[in-house]
Amino acid sequence: MSLSTVQESITKESPKAAENIVFDTRDLNLWYGETHALKNINLAIKERDITAIIGPSGCGKSTYLKTLNRMVEMIPTVRTSGDIKYNGKSILNKGFKVEDLRTRVGMVFQKPNPFPKSVYENVAYGPKIHGIRNKKILDEIVEKSLRDAFIWEEVKDRLKENAYGLSGGQQQRLCIARTLAIEPDVILMDEPTSALDPISTLKVEELVQDLKQDYSIIIVTHNMQQAARISDRTAFFLNGEVVEFDDTETLFSNPTDQRTEDYITGRFG
Ligand code: ADP
């Protein structure tokens, strides 16, 4: 069974509750032990949008992102209430198969984290786990993923070299290629450019805007200019709450909440 066939069967079981909403979060609360990190979050994230999550440090941005692929529950003290629907299916239910979600929802982290393997093996790793063994198919997936991540030209003659030999910016695009190789429909990005120099940052920003044609992207960033440059919608988080969620242009030019205005004009944070 090919990866696409597996994914089709998952999609068939998951009819969309509301058109164009990929993640629908309702009254989500999350605690780390006694710390109430997410408070009554309500967010409907649209398909094929770039959604930016901004806010000061410690206000719950990463935590929220990690609830969307259920990574947060790897921490034993975590408790949640409320609901998140992915394409109409509640993902916080005990019965929900988290492996299905991880195939559909890829994640890119703050620091590039390639495996200590060759460039080729980094990208082929996911498809191999999903049972693809045919060398020709793997070659095609690797090339397409690297091309789609804007890095093919830089690494096509270095496929057998260890990924650790690439620059930080190249490693991050390689990690994005690795995510694309499993054919997700959502890509979560947790401050993906904060460890990169300005030129690499611009390359990743261009890449993110290009990927929007085929993927829904949710990006946490502490860089407001970046959110304003690349996103369609922006959510402003503060102390575990969503203060405001709107079209990026509106949120930055005409925010409705005083706290949003104070934050985007640099009065705190
Ligand atoms: P942000 O991404 O906005 O910087 P986080 O989601 O990382 O914020 O953190 C939100 C809150 O949850 C903070 O108070 C933080 O200290 C707490 N927190 C985050 N991770 C953990 C953890 N593993 N254990 C306990 N508390 C945590």
Residues whose N, C-alpha, C, O or C-beta is under 5 A from the ligand:
A	BS01	ADP	Y32 A37 P56 S57 G58 C59 G60 K61 S62 T63 I75
